[in-house]
Structure formats: structure tokens, C-alpha cells
Amino acid sequence: MKMQFDMIISGRVQHVGFRYYARARAEELELTGYVRNMPDGTLRVVAEGELSSLETFADHLRIGPSMARVQKLTLERSPFTGGFCRFDIRY
């Protein structure tokens, strides 16, 4: 079943390669969507794809790259929209 996950990740998640890490994991799992640094120091990740792949992706993001320190990941599940062609880093 396809779904959308909208996640906010807080902690030491900016300037540690997290967006590139997220994009690489998303591409490995054949997910679409985007990752973006937010002005408040968090990351927002919107991803679509198969539920099992999204759950694996969220598990990867709870850990993050080696320089990151994830304090919290909040996740909202939504219906699949099909609105993305690939997984992008947005600025």
C-alpha cells in the first residue's frame, strides 16, 4: 500500500550532511518527495512510496548520518498523492 509520510526531525540535523543522507536512503528505497532545512533548525521530510519502504526510511532518519544527533522525529501519515517524480533536496 502506498502512502505519504510527513516528518519533522529535530536535534543536530543541519550542516551535518543530513539532506544528502536522506536523499540517498530515499533513492535506495525508491521513494519520492523532498527534504528541506527549516528556519527553526529542524528538517522537514515529505516522502511517498510503499509503506514498508517508508517505515524503513523513517528508521534510517531516526539514526541519521554519523555527525547528526536526532532528538525527535515526528511523523504524520497521509494518503498517497503521486505528486512527486523523484526525491529532491529543496532550498
C-alpha positions, 0 to 999 in steps of 0.5 A: 500500500502506498502512502505519504509520510510527513516528518519533522526531525529535530536535534543536530540535523543541519550542516551535518550532511543530513539532506544528502543522507536522506536523499540517498536512503530515499533513492535506495528505497525508491521513494519520492518527495523532498527534504528541506532545512527549516528556519527553526533548525529542524528538517522537514521530510515529505516522502511517498512510496510503499509503506514498508519502504517508508517505515524503513526510511523513517528508521534510517532518519531516526539514526541519521548520518554519523555527525547528526544527533536526532532528538525527535522525529515526528511523523504524520501519515497521509494518503498517497498523492503521486505528486512527486517524480523523484526525491529532491533536496529543496532550498 
